[in-house]
């Protein structure tokens, strides 16, 4: 048997197997797989964004306050203009305020 014949035979076998698998009336047909009744609920629960616990939020708040304090302290010892310091720190403070507001709104 040549390589071409082997490939043709292989393709024919695969085609036959696929036809048998897709034929619903065949004796060896398996039932169509179905999802469990609570699949949507479980999937939504797994994909839902996780929220920080109260302790986690407290740790993050302490981290932000310490980071801002260290940043301000580091900028004081340099000759950086305070307008630049304010421009640097404002997005962080706004993001923290928006996050806190959204948590309070949904809780």
Order of alpha helices (4+ residues) and beta strands (2+ residues): alpha-alpha-alpha-alpha
